[in-house]
């Protein structure tokens, strides 16, 4: 199959539409062609007049490890063009930034999760392009989590940099499709096109969205594997807790929790007793690790490792958002007074608990903390929202 960048470079009719125009590229380390050439280098080599580049959260180089670690603007040492940070002094492109090009190529590998900030960066770019009369092309890439949808919809008024609009945690769209949805949702009057992938088959085994002939490159420092991409719509919620998400280890965001004061097998037994169906589609095993940095640094933690891969993976049964909610619920049932929710500024949101910012509202936290709640309570709310989202996005699906 071919990604959008590969089609652009290989099809003269597409390249011809950039001739004589100033072009900007929004990219990160996973913005590569089929032969692993970075998109910036490939575009310049193809004769495209690239006049600026933009890096999202974690930077064009992908070198910034943690959340709320900003990247400065710089000048590319090879091409002498400005490299603007969209996770530094600004999140929205300024007028001066937009003046550097006529066409903006958006070539970010996404994870298929609302909280992954590249989604919001796309919205902000579309809005800025509309304001300044610029054109946006999304060079489409696979959603590695595939088409499944999961989670409650973000509640209106709960928007943030990790919550661009009323969508569920696992949205099921490619970035090209997401751009179409944003334009419809917000009525954005912008020149927009998607350079579609060729032969992307998100429902086909074994990759279910990620083609076997393409290597995985981290789009951000802690997105280290396809397993992580599949689990992320659940495990990202750990960022709003005092539990380790595995930062400071070689397998971040592939665990349901890590803590020095929890017994993994006890939590797993409670999960199986409370909502056994929510463990389907993957293998779960006890694990132990000592983070070198971040939460519980240099302290032995017990946890549960997720394996949504190989023969253990059932694409249609695996529901990571429910699985992570179940882990929280099991911990709460075993230890009612456990200090679960982390109270700190999350993505520059200071007035709300981080877990609520992440989920786009308090519903999940309230369900976890309610001693009387049962699985059907969360299932009913989430199922209704998921059905509504499927209906909303049906007109924008390209594949």
N, C-alpha and C positions, 0 to 999 in steps of 0.2 A: 504494500500500500504506500501511498504518498501523503505526507503532511502538506500543509499549505505552503510552507517555505519552499519545499521541493518542487511543487507545481509552479510556483511563481518563477523560479529560476530556470525551469525546463521548458516553459511555454512562452515562445516569443511574443504572442499576442498579449500576454499579461505584462511582460517586461516593457513592451512598447508603450503601455499606458503610463509608465513612470518616466519615460524619456523627456528630458527638458524640465523636469520638476524637481524641487528640493524635497528630499525624503528624510524622515526621522524614523528611528527604530526603537521600539520599547522591548527590552530583552533582558534575559538573565542567563545563568550558565547552561540551562537546558535548552536554550534557543539555538539549536544546531540542526544541520541538514542530515540527510541519511548517511553521509560519510563522516559525520561528526565535525564538520567545519562550522564554526560559529556563524550565525546568520549575518552578523555585521561584516565579517570578512568575506563571506560568500556574496553578499550584495555588492560590496565595493568591487570585488573581482569581476562581477557580472556587468560592471559599468554603471551601476545605479549611483546617482548623485546623493550620497548620504551626507547630510549636513549637520545632523545632531543625533544623539542617542539618549535614551531614558532608562533608568533603572528603577524597579519597584522596591518594595520592602526587601531587605537583605542585600540590595545593591545589584548593579549590573554584573559584578563579579561574584555575587552570592557569598560574600565573606563575612557578613554580619550575623553572628550566631543567634542572638536572643531577640525577643520582642522589645520594642521601644529602644532599639539601638539604631541610631540614625546614620545615614550615609551622606557625605558632603558631595556637592557638585565638583567636577574635575574636568580636565581636558584629556582626551584620549591620546596617549603618547605616540601611537602609530599613525593615526589619521589626522590628528590635530583638531578634531571636532569637539564641541562641548558635550559633556555627558552630564545630564541633569538628573538629580535625585528626586523621586516622587515619594521618598520616605526620609525627608530631612527637614529643611526649613518649611517645606510645603508638602501637602498631599495632593492638592489640585494643581495642574500645570498653570503657571502664570502666563500672562499675555506675552511677556518677553520670551518665555520658553516656546510658546506656540508660534511666535514670529520666525522661528528658525527653519521652518519647513512648510511645505504645502500639503504633503501627504504623510500621514502617520501610520506606520506598520506596527501592529500589535502582535507580538510573537512570543507570548508567555505560555509555558506549560502550566496548566492548572491541575488541581487535585479533585475537582468536582464537589467542593465543599464551600458553603457560603462564607465561612469564617476566614478562608484563605484569601488574603487581602488583595490578590490580583483581580478578583471579581470587582471590588470597589474601585480599584485603579482604572479598570476599563470604563466604568460608569463616569468617573471624573474626567477621563480623556474625551469621552463622547460629548459631555456637556461643554467642555472647553472648546472642542472643535466646532460645535454648533455656534458658540458665542463668537468665535474668531473666523468663521468661514473656512475651516479646514476640512480635509477629507480623512477618514479613518478606514483602514483595511485591517481586518483580523486575518492573520495567516493561521488557519485553524489547526488545532492539535487535538489528540484524543482526550476524552475524559477517562482517566485510568480506572476510576471507580465504576464506569459504565452508566447505564440508564436507570438503575434503581433509585427511588426517591425515598427519603426518610427524614422524619423530624417534624416538630411543630413549626408553623409559619412564624416568622418574626412579627411581633406585635407592632402596629403602627405607633410611632413615637419612640420606639426603642432602637432607631437606626444608629449606626456607628461605623467606624472604619472596618469593622468585622461584620457589619450587618447593613448592606447597602439598601435593602428593600425587603418587602414581605415575601421571603422565600424560605423554604425549609433548609435544614442543615446540609443534607445531601440533595443537590438540585438536579442531577441527571443530565445537565446540558454541557455542550462544548462552549468555549469562549465565543465562537462565532454566533452560536445560537443565543447565548446570553446577551450579546450586543443587540440582537433583534428584539429580545424581550425587554431590555432597558428602553429601547427606542419606543416601543409600544406603550410600556408602562408609564413613562414620563413624558411622552409626546415630544421627544427630542428631534428637532429639525436639523439633521446632519447628513452629509454625504457619506454613506456607509456601504461597505461591501465586505463579503466574506470570500476569501480564497479557500474554497472547500477542500477537504481531504478527498483523496481518491481511494475507494474501497475500504473505508472504515466500517467495521461490522461489530458494533458494541454488544450484540447478543450472541456472538459466536464463541464457543470454547476453543482453546483453553484460556485465551487472554481476556475475554469479555471486555473489550475496550482497549486493551494494550496489546499491540501486535508483537508476536514472538520474535520478529526479525529486527526489532528496535531495542537498543540497549537503554537501560534506565540511567538517567543523569539527574542528580539532585536539583530540583527547581529552587529549593531553599535548603539551608544547611542540615535541617533535621528531617528532610523528606528523602530518606536513604534507600527506599525500596518500594516495589509495587505493593508488598504486604502493608507497608505503612500507609500508602495512598488509599488502600481499601479500608483500613481500620480508622483512618484519621477523622471521619465524621463522628466517631465516638470518642476516641482517645484525646482529641483536642480539648474536650471538656475538662480534662485533668489540669489544664492550665489555670482553671478557676478554682482549684482546690489546693489543700496543703499536701496532697499526695504527689509523689514524683511521677512525671510522665516519661521518665527515662532519659531526660536531658543529662548530659555528662556521661552517657554510655554510648555504645556503638549501635544500639537499636532504639532510639528515641521514638515515642509515640506509637509503639507497637505493643505496649503493655496496658493492662486495665488499671493498674496502680502499682506503686512501689512505696513502701513505708517500713520504718524500723519496728513499728509496734503493732503490726497486723500479721496474722497467720494466714498465708495464702490458701491452704487447703480448707480452712474453716470458712473463709469467704466464698470459695468455690462451692462448697456444700450448701451454703445458704442460698447462693444463686440458683442452684439446681432445685432446691426445695421450693423457692418462691415463684420462679418463672422459667421452667426448663426449656420452653420453646424458644426463648430469646437467646439461648446459647447455640442455636443451630447454625450450620454453614461454615464452621471453622473448628479448629482444635484449640483448647486452652490447657496450658500446663503451668505448674508452679515454677517460679524462677527466683533467683537471688542476684542482686547486683549492688555495687557501691559506686554511686555517681562521683565523678571527679570534680564536678562543679554543679551549681544550681541547687535545687531543693535536696536536703539530706546529704549534702556533699560529704564524702569520705566516711559515710555511715552505711553499714550493711542494711539493705532493704529487701524485704520479701515482696513478691508480686505475682502477677499472672500474665503470662505471655500469650499473645494472640497469634495464631497461624492461619491466616486466610489465604492459603497458598497450596499449590500442588493438589494431592488427592484429598486433602482436608477441606478444600474450599468448595462451597456450593454457592454460586453467584446469586441465585434467587432467594436462598434461605438466609444468607448472612445479612444481619441488620445491626451494624456497629453502634448506632445511636441508642437503640434499645439495650444492647449488650452493656454499654458503658453505664447507662442509667441503672441497669440491674446491679452492676458492681457497687455503685453508690448506695443503692437501696439495701443491699446485703450488709455493707459496712454499717449503715445506720441501724439496721435491725440487730446486729450483733453488739454494737457499741453506740447506744442512743446519744451519748454525750460527746461523741468523737468530734474533734475540731476539724470539720470537713471543708468548709467553704473559706477560701482565702480572701481576705479583705485587703485589697490593694488596688492601685490604679492599673487598669487593664486597657491597653491601646488608648491611653489618654482620656479614659472615662473615669471620672473621680466620684460620681454621685451614686453609683450602683455597684452591687456585688459583681465581681468578675464573672461568676457562673451565669448570672442573668444577662450580662452583656453578651457573653458567648452564645447563649441560647435565644437571644432576642426577646427576652421576657422571663418572668419568674416561674412559669408553669412546671418545668422539670424539677427545680429546686423544691418547690412546694410539695410536689408528689413524693420526692425522696424523704422529706422531713415529716410528712404526715404519717403517724403511726398506723392510721386506719386505712391508708391507701392500698389498693390492690393493682395487679397488672392491667386489668381491664380499664381502670380509670385513665391511665396514660395512653393505652392502646386506642381508646375511643377518641380522645382529643387528637392524637397524632394521625390516626387513620383518616379522620375527617379532613384535616389539613393536607395530608398527602394526596387525597383524591382531588381536592380543590386545585392543588398545584399541577397535577397531571392535566387537568382540563385547561388551565391557564396557558401551559407551555405547548400544547399540541399544535398551535398554528406556526410555531417558530422552529420546529424540528426540521433539520436538514438531512438527516441520515436515517 
